[in-house]
């Protein structure tokens, strides 16, 4: 196989339009992200029609910027990768169709990427090679899933949320308390100002051996508590809410790793940028266990992770034809 390989990654699964150029699945030459937060803020959530239209209006400009910043042209690309699943169908189509055009016009391989696998690859863009197997926790606004990752494209689901994703619960509580959107950063910031730090909410699903996540209960508990205690200090409320949300993530990921005798844990997705989650994980870690978390910029949706995992699929001889389609679910 030619060395080095230069790949273009495209991402449009939700509300970020992104393009990146990566060399050999490791070296980020450019990583351009256009956020739609301002477009969706008044709705306290992503509106699919608005998102897909914004992707369509932005994608070509973002690709041009990524190529320019990387100092490469279309003719220098060896493959193109795009997120094809899971996500909003109308949004996913923008990146994948753009990738198909580039693949066809330049005669280079196309890789349709699992967005969740790409997130779990993100830490390996920062100077280390992936070592399999590892336990992967993907936690974001739309997904909370625990994986046993045995290799490229080989992911076993251990457990997932049965209702709200963790990031979704953050957004809903932030909306109810009028804290702003997105809810995760707003709640984390406010929680750090809490003085009493009393957790008034019960633990979530404490049964041994349970691998599920569930966040609708804590969301309801917070809302009921606020209704019954209208004078409650907001910082104390969100502190207790966040502790219970993150405690469950920490408990589940270590239980899975220890049950399988796996010392390496990768935590990725938007919620992985949360500072309190990082504290909890390192507080719980035992000697010999390894916690791998990407930098905050690589926790959010980005295209460098798409190009990176795309390289691994090309390396393994797994590429897609132009008939590949998008899927709302992984």
C-alpha positions as CSV (number, residue, x, y, z in Angstrom):
1,X,0.0,0.0,0.0
2,X,1.2,3.5,-0.9
3,X,2.8,5.4,2.0
4,X,1.9,7.9,3.2
5,X,-1.9,7.9,2.6
6,X,-3.7,11.2,2.6
7,X,-7.4,11.0,3.3
8,X,-10.2,13.5,3.4
9,X,-12.9,13.0,6.1
10,X,-16.4,14.5,6.0
11,X,-18.9,14.7,8.8
12,X,-22.5,16.0,8.8
13,X,-24.4,13.5,11.0
14,X,-26.1,16.1,13.3
15,X,-25.3,19.8,13.7
16,X,-21.7,20.2,12.8
17,X,-20.4,20.4,9.2
18,X,-16.8,19.3,9.2
19,X,-14.0,18.4,6.9
20,X,-10.5,17.3,7.7
21,X,-7.3,16.0,6.0
22,X,-5.3,13.3,7.8
23,X,-2.1,11.6,6.9
24,X,-1.7,7.9,7.6
25,X,-4.6,7.8,10.0
26,X,-2.6,9.6,12.6
27,X,-1.4,13.1,11.6
28,X,-4.1,15.8,11.4
29,X,-3.2,18.2,8.6
30,X,-6.5,20.2,9.0
31,X,-9.7,19.9,11.0
32,X,-12.4,22.4,10.1
33,X,-15.6,22.4,12.0
34,X,-18.6,24.7,11.4
35,X,-21.1,24.6,14.3
36,X,-24.8,25.2,14.0
37,X,-25.4,25.9,17.7
38,X,-26.7,29.4,17.0
39,X,-29.2,28.1,14.5
40,X,-30.7,25.6,17.0
41,X,-30.3,27.5,20.3
42,X,-33.9,28.9,20.4
43,X,-35.3,25.4,19.9
44,X,-33.2,23.9,22.7
45,X,-32.3,21.0,20.3
46,X,-31.4,20.2,16.7
47,X,-34.1,20.8,14.1
48,X,-33.5,18.2,11.3
49,X,-34.7,20.4,8.4
50,X,-32.6,23.4,9.6
51,X,-29.6,21.2,10.1
52,X,-29.6,19.5,6.7
53,X,-30.1,22.9,4.9
54,X,-27.2,24.4,6.8
55,X,-24.9,21.4,5.9
56,X,-25.8,21.8,2.2
57,X,-25.0,25.5,2.3
58,X,-21.7,25.0,4.1
59,X,-20.1,21.7,3.0
60,X,-18.2,22.9,-0.1
61,X,-16.7,25.9,1.7
62,X,-15.6,23.7,4.6
63,X,-14.0,21.2,2.2
64,X,-12.1,24.0,0.4
65,X,-10.9,25.3,3.7
66,X,-9.7,21.9,4.9
67,X,-7.8,21.3,1.7
68,X,-6.3,24.8,1.7
69,X,-5.2,24.5,5.4
70,X,-3.6,21.1,4.8
71,X,-1.8,22.4,1.7
72,X,-3.2,19.6,-0.6
73,X,-5.4,19.4,-3.6
74,X,-8.1,16.9,-4.6
75,X,-5.5,15.2,-6.8
76,X,-3.3,14.5,-3.7
77,X,-6.0,12.5,-1.9
78,X,-5.8,8.7,-1.7
79,X,-9.2,8.1,-0.2
80,X,-12.3,9.9,1.0
81,X,-14.3,8.9,4.1
82,X,-17.7,10.2,5.3
83,X,-20.0,9.4,8.1
84,X,-22.9,7.3,6.9
85,X,-24.5,6.1,10.2
86,X,-26.0,6.8,12.7
87,X,-27.5,10.3,12.6
88,X,-30.2,12.4,11.0
89,X,-30.8,11.0,7.6
90,X,-31.1,14.4,5.8
91,X,-27.9,15.5,7.4
92,X,-25.9,12.3,6.8
93,X,-26.7,12.5,3.1
94,X,-24.8,15.8,2.6
95,X,-21.4,14.4,3.7
96,X,-21.8,11.0,2.1
97,X,-23.1,12.3,-1.3
98,X,-20.2,14.8,-1.3
99,X,-17.8,12.0,-0.6
100,X,-19.3,9.9,-3.4
101,X,-18.8,12.8,-5.9
102,X,-15.1,13.1,-4.9
103,X,-14.5,9.4,-5.0
104,X,-16.0,9.1,-8.5
105,X,-14.4,12.2,-9.9
106,X,-10.9,11.4,-8.5
107,X,-11.1,7.6,-8.8
108,X,-10.2,7.1,-5.2
109,X,-11.7,4.7,-2.6
110,X,-14.8,5.6,-0.6
111,X,-15.2,4.6,3.0
112,X,-18.6,4.9,4.7
113,X,-17.9,5.4,8.4
114,X,-19.7,4.4,11.5
115,X,-19.9,7.7,13.4
116,X,-19.7,6.0,16.8
117,X,-16.6,4.0,15.8
118,X,-15.0,7.2,14.6
119,X,-15.5,8.8,18.0
120,X,-13.8,5.9,19.7
121,X,-10.8,6.3,17.3
122,X,-10.4,10.0,18.1
123,X,-7.8,9.6,20.9
124,X,-5.5,7.7,18.5
125,X,-5.1,10.9,16.5
126,X,-3.0,12.3,19.3
127,X,0.2,10.3,19.1
128,X,-0.6,6.8,20.0
129,X,-1.5,3.6,18.1
130,X,-4.7,1.8,19.0
131,X,-4.2,-1.4,21.0
132,X,-7.1,-3.9,20.8
133,X,-9.2,-5.0,22.6
134,X,-10.5,-2.1,24.7
135,X,-13.7,-1.0,26.4
136,X,-15.2,2.0,24.7
137,X,-17.7,4.4,26.2
138,X,-19.4,6.6,23.7
139,X,-21.4,9.3,25.5
140,X,-23.0,12.3,23.7
141,X,-26.2,14.2,23.1
142,X,-27.6,11.4,21.0
143,X,-25.8,8.3,22.1
144,X,-24.8,6.5,25.3
145,X,-23.3,3.1,24.4
146,X,-20.7,0.8,26.0
147,X,-18.7,-1.3,23.6
148,X,-16.1,-4.1,23.7
149,X,-13.9,-3.1,20.8
150,X,-11.9,-6.0,19.4
151,X,-10.6,-4.4,16.3
152,X,-11.3,-2.2,13.3
153,X,-15.0,-2.6,12.5
154,X,-15.4,-5.2,15.3
155,X,-17.5,-3.6,18.0
156,X,-19.7,-5.6,20.4
157,X,-22.4,-3.6,22.2
158,X,-22.2,-4.3,25.9
159,X,-24.9,-1.9,27.0
160,X,-26.8,1.2,25.9
161,X,-29.3,3.7,27.2
162,X,-32.9,2.4,27.4
163,X,-34.3,6.0,27.2
164,X,-32.4,9.3,27.1
165,X,-28.8,9.6,26.2
166,X,-26.7,11.4,28.9
167,X,-26.2,14.5,26.8
168,X,-29.9,14.6,26.0
169,X,-30.7,14.6,29.8
170,X,-28.3,17.5,30.2
171,X,-30.1,19.5,27.5
172,X,-33.6,18.8,28.9
173,X,-32.7,19.8,32.4
174,X,-30.9,22.9,31.1
175,X,-34.0,23.8,29.1
176,X,-36.3,23.3,32.1
177,X,-34.1,25.5,34.3
178,X,-33.5,28.0,31.5
179,X,-29.8,27.6,31.6
180,X,-29.1,27.8,27.9
181,X,-28.2,25.5,25.1
182,X,-26.3,23.2,24.8
183,X,-27.0,22.1,28.3
184,X,-23.8,20.2,29.1
185,X,-21.3,23.1,29.3
186,X,-23.9,25.3,31.0
187,X,-24.6,22.7,33.7
188,X,-21.0,21.8,34.2
189,X,-20.0,25.4,34.7
190,X,-22.9,26.1,37.2
191,X,-22.3,22.8,39.1
192,X,-18.7,23.9,39.9
193,X,-20.0,26.9,41.8
194,X,-22.1,24.7,44.2
195,X,-21.1,25.3,47.9
196,X,-23.0,22.5,49.8
197,X,-22.5,19.8,47.2
198,X,-25.2,17.6,48.7
199,X,-26.5,14.9,46.3
200,X,-30.3,14.8,47.0
201,X,-31.1,12.4,44.2
202,X,-31.0,8.6,44.5
203,X,-28.5,6.5,42.6
204,X,-29.5,5.2,39.2
205,X,-30.0,1.4,38.6
206,X,-27.7,0.2,41.3
207,X,-28.3,-3.6,40.7
208,X,-25.0,-5.6,40.2
209,X,-24.5,-6.9,36.7
210,X,-26.8,-4.3,35.1
211,X,-25.2,-3.0,32.0
212,X,-27.9,-0.6,30.9
213,X,-28.0,3.2,31.2
214,X,-31.2,5.1,32.0
215,X,-31.6,8.8,32.5
216,X,-35.3,9.6,32.2
217,X,-35.7,8.8,35.9
218,X,-33.1,11.3,37.2
219,X,-34.5,13.9,34.8
220,X,-38.0,13.4,36.3
221,X,-36.6,13.4,39.8
222,X,-34.9,16.8,39.2
223,X,-38.0,18.4,37.8
224,X,-40.2,17.1,40.7
225,X,-37.6,18.3,43.2
226,X,-37.6,21.8,41.6
227,X,-41.4,21.9,41.7
228,X,-41.5,20.9,45.3
229,X,-38.6,23.2,46.3
230,X,-39.1,26.4,44.4
231,X,-36.4,28.1,46.4
232,X,-33.7,25.5,45.8
233,X,-30.3,26.8,44.8
234,X,-29.8,26.0,41.1
235,X,-26.1,25.3,41.5
236,X,-26.8,22.7,44.2
237,X,-29.5,21.1,42.1
238,X,-27.4,20.7,39.0
239,X,-24.4,19.5,41.0
240,X,-26.6,16.6,42.4
241,X,-28.0,15.9,38.9
242,X,-24.5,15.8,37.3
243,X,-23.0,13.6,40.0
244,X,-25.7,11.0,39.4
245,X,-25.4,11.2,35.6
246,X,-21.6,10.8,35.6
247,X,-21.5,8.3,38.5
248,X,-23.5,5.8,36.4
249,X,-21.2,6.2,33.4
250,X,-18.1,5.7,35.6
251,X,-19.6,2.6,37.4
252,X,-20.7,0.9,34.2
253,X,-17.4,1.4,32.2
254,X,-15.2,0.1,35.0
255,X,-17.5,-2.8,35.7
256,X,-17.4,-3.8,32.0
257,X,-13.6,-3.5,31.8
258,X,-13.0,-5.5,35.0
259,X,-15.5,-8.2,34.1
260,X,-13.7,-8.8,30.8
261,X,-10.1,-8.4,32.1
262,X,-9.5,-5.4,29.8
263,X,-7.2,-2.7,31.2
264,X,-7.7,-0.1,28.5
265,X,-10.8,2.2,28.5
266,X,-11.5,4.7,25.8
267,X,-14.1,7.4,26.6
268,X,-15.3,9.6,23.7
269,X,-18.1,11.8,22.5
270,X,-19.3,15.3,23.5
271,X,-19.8,14.5,27.1
272,X,-16.3,13.1,27.4
273,X,-15.2,16.8,27.4
274,X,-16.8,17.2,30.8
275,X,-14.2,17.9,33.4
276,X,-16.0,16.3,36.3
277,X,-16.4,13.1,34.3
278,X,-12.7,13.0,33.8
279,X,-12.1,13.6,37.5
280,X,-14.4,10.7,38.4
281,X,-12.8,8.3,35.9
282,X,-9.3,9.0,37.2
283,X,-10.4,8.8,40.8
284,X,-11.9,5.3,40.2
285,X,-9.0,4.0,38.2
286,X,-6.9,1.2,39.7
287,X,-3.2,0.6,39.2
288,X,-2.7,-1.0,35.8
289,X,-5.8,0.4,34.3
290,X,-5.6,3.0,31.5
291,X,-8.1,5.8,30.7
292,X,-7.8,7.2,27.2
293,X,-9.8,10.4,26.4
294,X,-9.3,12.7,23.5
295,X,-8.7,16.4,23.7
296,X,-12.0,18.4,24.0
297,X,-11.8,19.5,20.4
298,X,-11.8,15.8,19.3
299,X,-14.7,14.9,21.7
300,X,-17.2,16.9,19.7
301,X,-18.2,15.8,16.2
302,X,-15.3,16.4,13.8
303,X,-14.0,15.0,10.5
304,X,-10.5,14.1,11.6
305,X,-11.8,11.1,13.5
306,X,-13.7,10.1,10.3
307,X,-10.6,10.4,8.1
308,X,-8.6,8.5,10.8
309,X,-10.8,5.5,11.1
310,X,-11.3,5.6,7.3
311,X,-7.6,5.0,6.9
312,X,-7.8,1.9,9.1
313,X,-10.6,0.5,6.9
314,X,-8.6,1.3,3.7
315,X,-5.6,-0.4,5.3
316,X,-7.7,-3.5,6.0
317,X,-9.1,-3.5,2.4
318,X,-12.6,-2.5,3.5
319,X,-14.0,0.1,1.1
320,X,-17.5,0.9,-0.2
321,X,-19.0,1.3,-3.6
322,X,-21.1,4.2,-4.7
323,X,-24.4,2.4,-3.9
324,X,-23.7,2.7,-0.1
325,X,-26.5,4.5,1.7
326,X,-27.0,6.3,5.0
327,X,-28.7,4.8,8.0
328,X,-30.4,6.5,10.9
329,X,-29.1,3.8,13.3
330,X,-25.7,2.2,13.5
